[in-house]
């Protein structure tokens, strides 16, 4: 999957979360669960924001949030954020992502 990462988002990933573009791509390739929909009102997008948790090639777990291609986003998937998940997010993904 070729995901778009806007320059401002990439800068935030590097500065705030210490996440590289390479790590994001590795997580997409290493994902083994399902995408979950972000249903929180403040995160509503068209199409809906999806997320998953996967490991980088070095074993670092990241939560990846993106807007998939579809109505309102015809140019393809766009990354919203990526960071190390907290325990609650990991539990949600374990329960609903597999």
PAZA-765688 format. One record per residue: residue number from 0; x, y, z of N, C-alpha, C, O in turn. Coordinates in steps of 0.001 Angstrom, whole numbers, plus 500000, padded with zeros to 6 digits. Layout:
! PAZA-765688
(rec NUM, (X, Y, Z), (X, Y, Z), (X, Y, Z), (X, Y, Z));
...
! end
This chain:
! PAZA-765688
(rec 0, (500853, 498826, 500000), (500000, 500000, 500000), (500896, 501234, 500000), (501830, 501327, 500797));
(rec 1, (500622, 502148, 499137), (501380, 503404, 499051), (500613, 504479, 499820), (499647, 505043, 499307));
(rec 2, (501039, 504758, 501030), (500339, 505729, 501869), (500995, 507098, 501749), (502220, 507212, 501697));
(rec 3, (500161, 508136, 501707), (500665, 509508, 501621), (500886, 510052, 503020), (500061, 509870, 503915));
(rec 4, (502022, 510725, 503189), (502331, 511351, 504468), (502672, 512808, 504184), (503698, 513105, 503573));
(rec 5, (501818, 513704, 504626), (502055, 515129, 504412), (503291, 515565, 505202), (503543, 515033, 506283));
(rec 6, (504063, 516519, 504685), (505302, 516953, 505346), (505114, 517356, 506812), (505958, 517026, 507645));
(rec 7, (504032, 518058, 507143), (503785, 518465, 508526), (503562, 517269, 509441), (504014, 517264, 510586));
(rec 8, (502867, 516260, 508938), (502627, 515037, 509719), (503945, 514296, 509921), (504228, 513815, 511019));
(rec 9, (504749, 514204, 508865), (506033, 513517, 508977), (506929, 514199, 510010), (507604, 513532, 510793));
(rec 10, (506929, 515515, 510006), (507732, 516257, 510984), (507249, 515972, 512404), (508058, 515773, 513310));
(rec 11, (505920, 515953, 512598), (505355, 515657, 513914), (505724, 514238, 514354), (506076, 514019, 515513));
(rec 12, (505643, 513278, 513433), (505997, 511900, 513771), (507429, 511817, 514281), (507713, 511168, 515287));
(rec 13, (508320, 512487, 513564), (509735, 512438, 513930), (510001, 513171, 515238), (510684, 512648, 516118));
(rec 14, (509458, 514395, 515370), (509748, 515235, 516529), (509031, 514787, 517799), (509648, 514697, 518861));
(rec 15, (507741, 514506, 517698), (506940, 514204, 518887), (506981, 512727, 519280), (507024, 512392, 520463));
(rec 16, (506968, 511843, 518267), (506838, 510411, 518549), (508086, 509600, 518213), (508166, 508426, 518573));
(rec 17, (509053, 510197, 517536), (510260, 509462, 517157), (509980, 508332, 516187), (510646, 507298, 516217));
(rec 18, (508984, 508535, 515319), (508574, 507516, 514347), (509016, 507959, 512956), (508776, 509098, 512557));
(rec 19, (509656, 507063, 512228), (510125, 507376, 510875), (509117, 506899, 509831), (508274, 506048, 510113));
(rec 20, (509214, 507452, 508634), (508367, 507022, 507519), (508597, 505537, 507232), (507651, 504810, 506927));
(rec 21, (509832, 505093, 507326), (510170, 503687, 507086), (509418, 502783, 508065), (508903, 501736, 507672));
(rec 22, (509352, 503180, 509334), (508649, 502377, 510330), (507161, 502275, 510012), (506556, 501219, 510195));
(rec 23, (506566, 503378, 509532), (505149, 503360, 509159), (504918, 502346, 508052), (503987, 501544, 508128));
(rec 24, (505757, 502375, 507023), (505613, 501432, 505910), (505816, 499991, 506380), (505122, 499086, 505917));
(rec 25, (506755, 499776, 507288), (506982, 498426, 507817), (505742, 497917, 508543), (505386, 496746, 508410));
(rec 26, (505081, 498780, 509309), (503870, 498365, 510019), (502766, 497959, 509049), (502063, 496978, 509289));
(rec 27, (502608, 498701, 507958), (501601, 498306, 506971), (501928, 496935, 506393), (501029, 496119, 506188));
(rec 28, (503191, 496677, 506132), (503593, 495385, 505568), (503495, 494258, 506589), (503243, 493113, 506214));
(rec 29, (503689, 494559, 507870), (503706, 493529, 508912), (502364, 493327, 509601), (502257, 492466, 510474));
(rec 30, (501349, 494085, 509243), (500032, 493994, 509908), (499450, 492591, 509722), (499464, 492035, 508624));
(rec 31, (498937, 492031, 510829), (498301, 490715, 510714), (496870, 490699, 511238), (496201, 489669, 511164));
(rec 32, (496394, 491812, 511762), (495010, 491898, 512223), (494178, 492715, 511244), (494607, 492984, 510122));
(rec 33, (492999, 493100, 511674), (492077, 493876, 510855), (492244, 495368, 511138), (492801, 495762, 512163));
(rec 34, (491757, 496177, 510219), (491660, 497612, 510469), (490442, 497840, 511360), (489401, 497211, 511168));
(rec 35, (490572, 498734, 512327), (489441, 499131, 513165), (489063, 500566, 512827), (489917, 501373, 512460));
(rec 36, (487777, 500878, 512955), (487297, 502223, 512673), (487388, 503079, 513928), (486989, 502649, 515010));
(rec 37, (487916, 504294, 513779), (487963, 505250, 514886), (486592, 505911, 514961), (486219, 506682, 514077));
(rec 38, (485846, 505607, 516020), (484472, 506102, 516136), (484358, 507337, 517026), (483258, 507845, 517245));
(rec 39, (485492, 507824, 517543), (485437, 509016, 518402), (485016, 510226, 517577), (485534, 510453, 516483));
(rec 40, (484079, 510998, 518105), (483494, 512114, 517368), (484539, 513112, 516878), (484436, 513609, 515757));
(rec 41, (485532, 513408, 517691), (486533, 514410, 517304), (487449, 513931, 516184), (488183, 514734, 515607));
(rec 42, (487420, 512636, 515866), (488283, 512081, 514832), (487523, 511654, 513578), (488038, 510877, 512774));
(rec 43, (486317, 512154, 513412), (485508, 511763, 512267), (486052, 512349, 510968), (486347, 513542, 510888));
(rec 44, (486181, 511505, 509961), (486645, 511901, 508630), (485780, 511206, 507596), (484995, 510318, 507927));
(rec 45, (485923, 511608, 506361), (485229, 510967, 505246), (486266, 510571, 504221), (486893, 511448, 503627));
(rec 46, (486473, 509295, 503990), (485904, 508140, 504676), (486411, 508053, 506115), (487330, 508779, 506494));
(rec 47, (485812, 507164, 506923), (486189, 507077, 508329), (487665, 506719, 508528), (488240, 505941, 507766));
(rec 48, (488261, 507305, 509569), (489631, 506989, 509938), (489712, 505538, 510412), (488878, 505075, 511190));
(rec 49, (490726, 504840, 509932), (490982, 503467, 510337), (492283, 503412, 511123), (493135, 504290, 510986));
(rec 50, (492436, 502385, 511944), (493684, 502218, 512693), (493974, 500754, 512926), (493094, 499897, 512836));
(rec 51, (495253, 500488, 513234), (495701, 499150, 513574), (496992, 499260, 514378), (497611, 500322, 514429));
(rec 52, (497385, 498175, 514996), (498656, 498101, 515708), (499475, 496993, 515063), (498987, 495883, 514849));
(rec 53, (500715, 497309, 514759), (501621, 496323, 514156), (503040, 496629, 514607), (503314, 497687, 515173));
(rec 54, (503929, 495692, 514346), (505325, 495866, 514703), (506150, 496291, 513503), (505862, 495921, 512365));
(rec 55, (507182, 497077, 513781), (508182, 497400, 512769), (509074, 496169, 512599), (508936, 495193, 513336));
(rec 56, (509966, 496216, 511652), (510881, 495096, 511452), (511783, 494862, 512661), (512291, 493757, 512854));
(rec 57, (511982, 495898, 513475), (512816, 495747, 514673), (511997, 495388, 515914), (512550, 495301, 517010));
(rec 58, (510674, 495175, 515755), (509830, 494738, 516862), (509173, 495851, 517660), (508568, 495582, 518698));
(rec 59, (509274, 497083, 517208), (508629, 498205, 517894), (507151, 498231, 517513), (506826, 498254, 516326));
(rec 60, (506248, 498229, 518500), (504808, 498297, 518232), (504402, 499743, 518005), (504788, 500639, 518755));
(rec 61, (503608, 499957, 516947), (503080, 501287, 516650), (501594, 501201, 516357), (501119, 500234, 515762));
(rec 62, (500868, 502224, 516782), (499469, 502400, 516380), (499511, 503316, 515171), (500071, 504410, 515229));
(rec 63, (498914, 502864, 514071), (498887, 503601, 512820), (497452, 504035, 512549), (496549, 503198, 512530));
(rec 64, (497226, 505337, 512338), (495898, 505883, 512030), (495964, 506530, 510657), (496867, 507317, 510373));
(rec 65, (494987, 506188, 509796), (495002, 506718, 508441), (493593, 506837, 507887), (492658, 506194, 508365));
(rec 66, (493465, 507675, 506866), (492197, 507817, 506151), (492352, 507061, 504834), (493203, 507420, 504021));
(rec 67, (491537, 506007, 504603), (491671, 505220, 503389), (491149, 505963, 502162), (490481, 506990, 502283));
(rec 68, (491454, 505447, 501011), (490926, 505995, 499760), (489422, 505758, 499734), (488935, 504712, 500165));
(rec 69, (488697, 506744, 499221), (487252, 506612, 499121), (486616, 507966, 498926), (487324, 508951, 498715));
(rec 70, (485275, 508048, 498994), (484597, 509333, 498851), (485125, 510325, 499884), (485168, 510025, 501078));
(rec 71, (485519, 511489, 499425), (486097, 512484, 500309), (487614, 512406, 500369), (488269, 513330, 500852));
(rec 72, (488173, 511307, 499878), (489622, 511119, 499851), (489984, 510252, 498637), (490462, 509130, 498804));
(rec 73, (489761, 510762, 497422), (489954, 509950, 496219), (491414, 509675, 495856), (491693, 508788, 495049));
(rec 74, (492339, 510424, 496443), (493731, 510275, 496010), (494483, 509161, 496726), (495659, 508937, 496440));
(rec 75, (493848, 508472, 497628), (494520, 507349, 498255), (494651, 507479, 499751), (494278, 508511, 500309));
(rec 76, (495172, 506461, 500424), (495278, 506508, 501872), (496239, 507604, 502322), (497297, 507810, 501728));
(rec 77, (495841, 508306, 503398), (496634, 509404, 503953), (496851, 509138, 505438), (495896, 508910, 506180));
(rec 78, (498102, 509170, 505862), (498432, 508937, 507263), (497991, 510120, 508114), (498212, 511273, 507745));
(rec 79, (497363, 509830, 509257), (497002, 510873, 510221), (498036, 510946, 511330), (498481, 512033, 511700));
(rec 80, (498425, 509774, 511870), (499428, 509744, 512935), (499939, 508325, 513126), (499352, 507366, 512625));
(rec 81, (501037, 508206, 513856), (501605, 506911, 514242), (502403, 507125, 515522), (503192, 508064, 515623));
(rec 82, (502190, 506245, 516500), (502878, 506375, 517779), (502801, 505049, 518521), (502057, 504152, 518123));
(rec 83, (503568, 504924, 519599), (503531, 503711, 520398), (502200, 503661, 521151), (501842, 504618, 521838));
(rec 84, (501471, 502560, 521026), (500152, 502471, 521664), (500260, 502332, 523176), (501256, 501844, 523710));
(rec 85, (499195, 502779, 523850), (499131, 502552, 525292), (498444, 501204, 525546), (497975, 500555, 524611));
(rec 86, (498390, 500799, 526791), (497849, 499480, 527153), (496372, 499347, 526762), (495951, 498284, 526305));
(rec 87, (495589, 500406, 526934), (494166, 500364, 526588), (494010, 500138, 525081), (493189, 499323, 524663));
(rec 88, (494778, 500841, 524274), (494709, 500671, 522816), (495121, 499259, 522409), (494511, 498660, 521523));
(rec 89, (496151, 498732, 523057), (496576, 497362, 522759), (495488, 496361, 523118), (495241, 495417, 522368));
(rec 90, (494835, 496562, 524261), (493754, 495663, 524672), (492580, 495717, 523692), (492017, 494682, 523335));
(rec 91, (492213, 496923, 523260), (491121, 497070, 522281), (491476, 496344, 520997), (490641, 495647, 520422));
(rec 92, (492717, 496506, 520545), (493111, 495868, 519281), (493152, 494346, 519419), (492761, 493628, 518499));
(rec 93, (493625, 493854, 520565), (493638, 492411, 520778), (492222, 491832, 520781), (491991, 490729, 520284));
(rec 94, (491284, 492584, 521344), (489890, 492110, 521445), (489148, 492203, 520120), (488396, 491292, 519774));
(rec 95, (489345, 493291, 519368), (488525, 493521, 518176), (489282, 493438, 516848), (488662, 493426, 515785));
(rec 96, (490607, 493381, 516899), (491393, 493403, 515669), (491712, 492048, 515078), (492284, 491961, 513991));
(rec 97, (491338, 490969, 515797), (491664, 489626, 515299), (490439, 488754, 515202), (490537, 487595, 514801));
! end
